[in-house]
């Protein structure tokens, strides 16, 4: 009986280990990034995307993004142990050792970079690697610990995916994808600060100078509101520069107006219960915005 049960136990252990490795890659974050990469690809002025180059571009960018996420877990392990939100991650729970995580991250990095450099183009490979270094090392090791404006400065690394999608097809940097980078760069602070307010007590334990910890929740709520207003203005640029059409303008105005309204209600609220719903809405906001860009692009083409 025990012999019969051994394969099942072994199978369950392998599944649990695989899930732990997958969790290290922050798959939900990577999938959202890949959506913006794909939009960047489809917005390029080509009649049809080269299938192999598109697939390999997505795989290479995904691998390097996942590698950056794993390195983030490794570098933040001592912080994750102190926070309720993160203390059950694989490294604090010792489901995976630090050395195993380093090997996993390094393997993903090599595979992703080689895939992009060899089969897509060197420009995209180096830009994606620079994004990884910016997020996993410059932001995680230095900015997060040095300044309350860490996410504002470090957000540039996370704003790169649309540009990476564009360069993977065009092999050059152009103004349009830089506008998309600017949109995500402006979107990142209100997105992250809503989460930081919800987890303010957690961050206070770590000693990290997150904005709600360093300057208080009320000022952070004001900054969120101001950034949502700035975001709406930035999102108008593709239309004002004749790079998108009326459909994008309508959807952008609607979803940004809703973001501002929710940020205003949060700013006026006396408690912090709306922080997490605002954080979740910001994710939906970005998805809707980029899908609208894509649909509008093909509508204009027709």
Order of alpha helices (4+ residues) and beta strands (2+ residues): alpha-alpha-alpha-alpha-alpha-alpha-alpha-alpha-alpha-alpha-alpha-alpha-alpha-alpha-alpha
